[in-house]
Amino acid sequence: MKPQNTGQTLRFLRRGAPVSLDNVPADRTLLDILREDLHLSATKEGCGEGDCGACTVVLGEVVNGRLRYKAINSCIRLAHSVDGMAVYTAEDIAAPSGELHPAQEAMVQCHGSQCGFCTPGFVMSLFGMYQNTQGGKGIGREQAQADLSGNLCRCTGYRPILDAAQQMGRLPLPAGCAVDEAATVAALSELKKKKPMAEASYLRPTTLANLLQARAAHPQAQVVAGTTDVGLWVTKMHKRFPQVLDVTAARELQRVETYPHHIAIGAAVTLTDAFAALVKERPQLLSFSQRFAGLPVRNSGTLGGNVANGSPIGDSMPLLIALGASVVLMRWKKTKTGGEIAHRELRLEDLYTGYRTNVMRPDELLCWIKVPRPTGHALEKVYKISKRFDDDISAVCLAIQMTVKAGVVQQVSIGAGGVAATPARARQTEAALLGQAWNEDTVMAATAALRAEFQPISDMRASAAYRHTVLGNLLRRFWLESQGQQAINLESLKTLEALS
Amino acid sequence: MNAPDLKLVVSKRDPAAGPPQGGISPLGGQRPASAAECGGATAAGVSRFHESAKAQVAGAATYIDDIPEVRGTLHAAPVCSPVAHGVLKGIDPSAALAVPGVHAFIGADDIPGDKLLAAFAHDEPVFAQGTVQFLGQVGGLIVADDVMTARRAARLVKWDIEVLEPVITPQQAHAKQSYVLPPVHVTRGDAAAALQRAPHRLEGAFEVGGQEHFYLEGQIAYVLPLEQQQWWVYSSTQHPGEVQHWVSHALGLANHAVTVECRRMGGGFGGKETQAGHLAVWAAIAANKLRRPVKLRLDRDDDFMITGKRHPFAYRYRVGFDDRGHLCGLELDMLANCGFSADLSGPVADRAIFHADNAYFLEDVAIHSYRCKTNTQSHTAYRGFGGPQGVIVIERIMGDIARHLGVDALDVRLANLYGIEDRNVTHYQMAVEDNILEPLMTQLALTSGYRERAEQIAQWNASSPVIKRGISLTPVKFGISFTATLFNQAGALVHVYTDGSVQVNHGGTEMGQGLNTKVAAIVADELGVPFDKVLSTASDTSKVPNASATAASSGTDLNGRAAQFAARQVRQNLAAFVAGLDGVGAGAVRFEGGQVITEKQTRTWESVVGAAYANRIQLWSDGFYRTPKIHYDKTTMLGRPFYYFAYGAAVTEVAIDTLTGESRVLKVDILHDVGRSINPAIDIGQIEGGFVQGMGWLTTEQLVWNAKGYLQTHAPSTYKIPATGDIPAHFKVDLWPEPNREDNVHGSKAVGEPPFMLAISVFEALRDAVAQAGGRPEAMNAPATAEEVLRAVQGL
């Protein structure tokens, strides 16, 4: 039995035509409306938590007048968040004649499906890649591995799927398969003209001011910024949200702004785009950024959501702490003339007060993350240790920024994850380093300080003893790398592989 | 026979017509052999696409949750025990029943038939009764209008349990002599005396973890009441016959009242052999009480918490050997963690005994197998079915012997292989008649450059301070046949319709392994028709009854043969008919390329079929097959449990990070024996997929139960199967070129399970790297997580 009249109307584009659904509850997932309401069964539920990719669909969104494609996990995406977008599933991309799309045909020809249950999800990830690479051009094995790491297959061992990703660009695009971009953009702008109801259960303000006013007016509404974690509260913890406030439509917050000394990443910027901005200035972060969940999660989730959520194992925070990032919290302050935006800024590590608790007021929203730009003097490294290399949550994450001048540690900031109830700054370790000669003895002392500073727990990811040992070992790795040692991590073996 | 009034379309076979093109990949590259290489215009031997591939990529292949729901369908969710062990005093569903949309709580009182499942040991209650035996045990269902309402309400059900101390580890169970089945001992010679005499001795203890199947499609059943107490069950099951049996048993009905259908599974791997039955029984009990169709689809976390997994094993061993590494004597204790009930633990633990030799002659040996009862999920079939747990321990011993003697492990392995003329009888008294491992391993060592690379790696390691590499070549010899001899039978139906199209139905199930593709190819060849003429249909207990599980790698061997026999019968009917027309012997009628050819005439297949129908010739048939030669004594465990062995070997190179214990697989070379391949692309898919799954078992896939018996790794966020990034760029698979020496369908060999054990080369390569890092590989357990590797390298 569906709850009556508790939701609002949802409109999106499918195969170029608008789909309109009435009374969709605020907490209903995109997967549920596809499978249960629209009886579109191509998209599968594998895990219900965004970890397997069987539910992958592609969203088309107009950005600067052009369509941008994003593969996302429909199982943890709230349906209303795709309002006004184009939604593509595996049943949508073949030609009207039935001829398969190259993303599909390549999977057939490379024997990329066995049981077939993960297949529609892989096909949609491939379709997203295809659309974003001018028809699958130039996709190498590494990109295929990185972009498909959020899709699990238990049958094939992936080799044929990676082949398909690399080869789909060689197949002809059948007539009628291509997305008509102009028509889609036009149809989407038509959709946008339809206004949401006044008493909305799914609030999705399009300006910062409206967002903050909505926050003030609806303090009980569940705030979401991508739902790559909150989505699990719905599917796994069975929480209900009568009202949801989605920050991701606020125009101002969708930007990454560059200033002389910092970049400001809006809370509505996806992890994909936020990491791209960080990697642009710090290319060494590429691998780390690709290891943050899988692409469909990075395409939905936001950096702001990750930071505001404050999970002790959230991987962006140790890095951001080490880079000296701060957060800007905003709220709507009533004035005699109406109201205005009030804000305060604090260092990221000062945001958290305990396990998933923070200093934010009920009417405040985390709106910006400010990351200092690289100075060129500091050595910056981030290490993530997890059971699986890709798409895993770290057992330990350690990020270090250090400036050494004339052999002396002039500046250091260290962020650590997985070792305390919150992402934390290793202040005692920093103290043991700052002003000291950067040598083996200092490293030994700092290693001891780092190990003493945190009392990690044992859980299913790792034992306390392991975390404790590895924390220190990672500092040792940083030391060795600072001394110019190159081939001391597994990623350096990629070169080795290429040589042999 | 009178000459019928026929208008036969006569055509000449066009000799210029090439092999069939449909289904052959222009992108196939190095991998599958082309049709021409595989013998021309036949369906078998060709790398045809999976029969459902085009539907799968379009999202048009139907899984059970995709079947349009029948009016009135209700949805169920399991009510799971919150503790691992306790006296069950009561279950109070009142809070759940108050939720709008909830229809009922279904519990033990609602079972019309036996309150115990019709499982082999008859030791498993349908719903928990009297005692709670593991955390996650199902005590009943909540049935509601929609699935989320059912799931939410199920968590409101209150359990009244007097908590008892749980038994979590097999060692704890063994100490208490808590077993699900009695211990089994297999001995030959005098192991103790041989150990005494041996120039060298090693002893050790070892643990290998279990493994979650992680089929992408979770467990599901959809049960529809039909008229007159008859039932239709859609089940994602490897064993429709058992689901039928279990459901009818629980409902107190005869088997004939229940029909079970499964078109395909979204993965099985053994996890849907018995475990699918539970779901179907639960849903059927609810449907019976409510007189409504009921669907039960498990949430992934519930699937982890409820269903059994690969058995974790613990071992203790003492081994004696000479200066060249020849095994002299072996004493081996194997503790299988079976969980709370027997399920398939007996045959799983038996197969572990049967594979504790892997490829090696064990002269004086004593194996003691204990089937430990713990308060965890009841562990069950999983690809390899105990074989991997047998093979890994002897491979570990080989590695340790080599390190002890300071020689290359490949030489120790080669020295211990079964002989051809002597040293060729297993510890269970089966002669190894077709041992091809020495040439196979030698060839692989050559083509992979094993020996040169081993040297290069040692040199490289000497100058690499943090990263250490390791390499290992390990073989597999895997026995093919169900050890329970009676299961080695199969049936099939081949229907030829008047337009010449063909349906084949058999007792096997399709879980992605390509069984239907292979069977259709076999039938097409038998009838001499193009592959596309033959359609495989859903497994259905009303078509082929009493079918065995699709398991033990036997799907094609059994069902392919049965289908071949069925098709052969139809062909013989047609041959006799055409022979009568042309006045030739029936043996002279050939069926090929869609034509029926005698020395007098060539007719199209369709015209012959049409004419035969008009002349009342039977156009359909059954086929039945039972595996020859096999027998064994269940009490002494001696005999010939296997029709033949499948062989293979893998060389794996890895690297470890000695600061963190992280590892990577760098290179894999495989040479595997599938006999004469019916479909090389599908077989390679099984080999690669099996290898990667085995790699997961031994590296990242770690099941963690806490002291209270709570499975902490119950979702893909915490349980990590291999992902795209774990696959080495160099991943080379070659097929051994020799046909099966036993008379098996098309000269092929089974391929589902054997490649899984090739991944033991990953574990042995990691231990080699640990040794080269100066660590203690003998202290390393599986899975070799980063933590486990670091513990072996530097202690924690």
HADDOCK unambig.tbl for C-alpha pairs under 7 A between the chains (distance, minus, plus):
assign (segid A and resid 1 and name CA) (segid B and resid 101 and name CA) 5.85 0.50 0.50
assign (segid A and resid 1 and name CA) (segid B and resid 145 and name CA) 5.39 0.50 0.50
assign (segid A and resid 1 and name CA) (segid B and resid 146 and name CA) 6.24 0.50 0.50
assign (segid A and resid 41 and name CA) (segid B and resid 66 and name CA) 5.46 0.50 0.50
assign (segid A and resid 42 and name CA) (segid B and resid 59 and name CA) 3.94 0.50 0.50
assign (segid A and resid 42 and name CA) (segid B and resid 60 and name CA) 6.22 0.50 0.50
assign (segid A and resid 43 and name CA) (segid B and resid 59 and name CA) 6.95 0.50 0.50
assign (segid A and resid 46 and name CA) (segid B and resid 216 and name CA) 5.39 0.50 0.50
assign (segid A and resid 46 and name CA) (segid B and resid 217 and name CA) 5.94 0.50 0.50
assign (segid A and resid 46 and name CA) (segid B and resid 218 and name CA) 6.90 0.50 0.50
assign (segid A and resid 47 and name CA) (segid B and resid 300 and name CA) 5.16 0.50 0.50
assign (segid A and resid 51 and name CA) (segid B and resid 716 and name CA) 5.87 0.50 0.50
assign (segid A and resid 51 and name CA) (segid B and resid 717 and name CA) 6.20 0.50 0.50
assign (segid A and resid 90 and name CA) (segid B and resid 58 and name CA) 5.35 0.50 0.50
assign (segid A and resid 90 and name CA) (segid B and resid 59 and name CA) 5.41 0.50 0.50
assign (segid A and resid 91 and name CA) (segid B and resid 58 and name CA) 5.38 0.50 0.50
assign (segid A and resid 91 and name CA) (segid B and resid 59 and name CA) 5.64 0.50 0.50
assign (segid A and resid 104 and name CA) (segid B and resid 57 and name CA) 5.31 0.50 0.50
assign (segid A and resid 104 and name CA) (segid B and resid 58 and name CA) 6.97 0.50 0.50
assign (segid A and resid 108 and name CA) (segid B and resid 49 and name CA) 6.72 0.50 0.50
assign (segid A and resid 108 and name CA) (segid B and resid 53 and name CA) 5.70 0.50 0.50
assign (segid A and resid 108 and name CA) (segid B and resid 54 and name CA) 6.36 0.50 0.50
assign (segid A and resid 109 and name CA) (segid B and resid 25 and name CA) 4.97 0.50 0.50
assign (segid A and resid 109 and name CA) (segid B and resid 27 and name CA) 6.12 0.50 0.50
assign (segid A and resid 109 and name CA) (segid B and resid 28 and name CA) 6.77 0.50 0.50
assign (segid A and resid 110 and name CA) (segid B and resid 27 and name CA) 6.43 0.50 0.50
assign (segid A and resid 110 and name CA) (segid B and resid 28 and name CA) 6.01 0.50 0.50
assign (segid A and resid 111 and name CA) (segid B and resid 49 and name CA) 6.36 0.50 0.50
assign (segid A and resid 113 and name CA) (segid B and resid 53 and name CA) 6.19 0.50 0.50
assign (segid A and resid 114 and name CA) (segid B and resid 512 and name CA) 4.18 0.50 0.50
assign (segid A and resid 114 and name CA) (segid B and resid 513 and name CA) 6.15 0.50 0.50
assign (segid A and resid 115 and name CA) (segid B and resid 265 and name CA) 6.59 0.50 0.50
assign (segid A and resid 115 and name CA) (segid B and resid 266 and name CA) 4.92 0.50 0.50
assign (segid A and resid 115 and name CA) (segid B and resid 267 and name CA) 5.38 0.50 0.50
assign (segid A and resid 115 and name CA) (segid B and resid 511 and name CA) 5.42 0.50 0.50
assign (segid A and resid 115 and name CA) (segid B and resid 512 and name CA) 3.35 0.50 0.50
assign (segid A and resid 115 and name CA) (segid B and resid 513 and name CA) 6.94 0.50 0.50
assign (segid A and resid 116 and name CA) (segid B and resid 56 and name CA) 5.28 0.50 0.50
assign (segid A and resid 116 and name CA) (segid B and resid 266 and name CA) 6.32 0.50 0.50
assign (segid A and resid 116 and name CA) (segid B and resid 512 and name CA) 6.81 0.50 0.50
assign (segid A and resid 117 and name CA) (segid B and resid 216 and name CA) 6.12 0.50 0.50
assign (segid A and resid 117 and name CA) (segid B and resid 217 and name CA) 6.26 0.50 0.50
assign (segid A and resid 117 and name CA) (segid B and resid 266 and name CA) 4.94 0.50 0.50
assign (segid A and resid 118 and name CA) (segid B and resid 216 and name CA) 6.40 0.50 0.50
assign (segid A and resid 119 and name CA) (segid B and resid 56 and name CA) 6.40 0.50 0.50
assign (segid A and resid 119 and name CA) (segid B and resid 57 and name CA) 5.86 0.50 0.50
assign (segid A and resid 120 and name CA) (segid B and resid 56 and name CA) 6.92 0.50 0.50
assign (segid A and resid 120 and name CA) (segid B and resid 57 and name CA) 5.62 0.50 0.50
assign (segid A and resid 120 and name CA) (segid B and resid 58 and name CA) 6.80 0.50 0.50
assign (segid A and resid 120 and name CA) (segid B and resid 59 and name CA) 5.55 0.50 0.50
assign (segid A and resid 123 and name CA) (segid B and resid 57 and name CA) 6.51 0.50 0.50
assign (segid A and resid 145 and name CA) (segid B and resid 724 and name CA) 5.16 0.50 0.50
assign (segid A and resid 145 and name CA) (segid B and resid 725 and name CA) 5.25 0.50 0.50
assign (segid A and resid 146 and name CA) (segid B and resid 725 and name CA) 6.83 0.50 0.50
assign (segid A and resid 148 and name CA) (segid B and resid 724 and name CA) 6.48 0.50 0.50
assign (segid A and resid 149 and name CA) (segid B and resid 723 and name CA) 5.85 0.50 0.50
assign (segid A and resid 149 and name CA) (segid B and resid 724 and name CA) 5.28 0.50 0.50
assign (segid A and resid 149 and name CA) (segid B and resid 725 and name CA) 6.46 0.50 0.50
assign (segid A and resid 152 and name CA) (segid B and resid 723 and name CA) 5.92 0.50 0.50
assign (segid A and resid 154 and name CA) (segid B and resid 215 and name CA) 6.50 0.50 0.50
assign (segid A and resid 154 and name CA) (segid B and resid 216 and name CA) 6.90 0.50 0.50
assign (segid A and resid 155 and name CA) (segid B and resid 689 and name CA) 5.10 0.50 0.50
assign (segid A and resid 156 and name CA) (segid B and resid 685 and name CA) 5.69 0.50 0.50
assign (segid A and resid 156 and name CA) (segid B and resid 688 and name CA) 6.44 0.50 0.50
assign (segid A and resid 156 and name CA) (segid B and resid 689 and name CA) 4.30 0.50 0.50
assign (segid A and resid 157 and name CA) (segid B and resid 688 and name CA) 5.47 0.50 0.50
assign (segid A and resid 157 and name CA) (segid B and resid 689 and name CA) 4.14 0.50 0.50
assign (segid A and resid 157 and name CA) (segid B and resid 692 and name CA) 5.22 0.50 0.50
assign (segid A and resid 158 and name CA) (segid B and resid 724 and name CA) 6.00 0.50 0.50
assign (segid A and resid 238 and name CA) (segid B and resid 152 and name CA) 5.98 0.50 0.50
assign (segid A and resid 387 and name CA) (segid B and resid 700 and name CA) 5.54 0.50 0.50
assign (segid A and resid 387 and name CA) (segid B and resid 785 and name CA) 6.19 0.50 0.50
assign (segid A and resid 387 and name CA) (segid B and resid 786 and name CA) 6.36 0.50 0.50
assign (segid A and resid 388 and name CA) (segid B and resid 700 and name CA) 6.01 0.50 0.50
assign (segid A and resid 388 and name CA) (segid B and resid 720 and name CA) 6.27 0.50 0.50
assign (segid A and resid 390 and name CA) (segid B and resid 723 and name CA) 6.94 0.50 0.50
assign (segid A and resid 390 and name CA) (segid B and resid 725 and name CA) 6.28 0.50 0.50
assign (segid A and resid 392 and name CA) (segid B and resid 717 and name CA) 6.88 0.50 0.50
assign (segid A and resid 460 and name CA) (segid B and resid 704 and name CA) 5.92 0.50 0.50
assign (segid A and resid 460 and name CA) (segid B and resid 712 and name CA) 6.14 0.50 0.50
assign (segid A and resid 460 and name CA) (segid B and resid 713 and name CA) 6.55 0.50 0.50
assign (segid A and resid 462 and name CA) (segid B and resid 787 and name CA) 6.86 0.50 0.50
assign (segid A and resid 465 and name CA) (segid B and resid 796 and name CA) 6.05 0.50 0.50
assign (segid A and resid 466 and name CA) (segid B and resid 787 and name CA) 6.20 0.50 0.50
assign (segid A and resid 466 and name CA) (segid B and resid 796 and name CA) 6.34 0.50 0.50
assign (segid A and resid 469 and name CA) (segid B and resid 796 and name CA) 6.93 0.50 0.50
assign (segid A and resid 470 and name CA) (segid B and resid 659 and name CA) 6.94 0.50 0.50
assign (segid A and resid 470 and name CA) (segid B and resid 660 and name CA) 5.80 0.50 0.50
assign (segid A and resid 473 and name CA) (segid B and resid 659 and name CA) 5.52 0.50 0.50
assign (segid A and resid 488 and name CA) (segid B and resid 466 and name CA) 5.25 0.50 0.50
assign (segid A and resid 488 and name CA) (segid B and resid 467 and name CA) 5.74 0.50 0.50
assign (segid A and resid 489 and name CA) (segid B and resid 467 and name CA) 6.54 0.50 0.50
assign (segid A and resid 489 and name CA) (segid B and resid 657 and name CA) 6.53 0.50 0.50
assign (segid A and resid 490 and name CA) (segid B and resid 467 and name CA) 6.97 0.50 0.50
assign (segid A and resid 490 and name CA) (segid B and resid 657 and name CA) 6.54 0.50 0.50
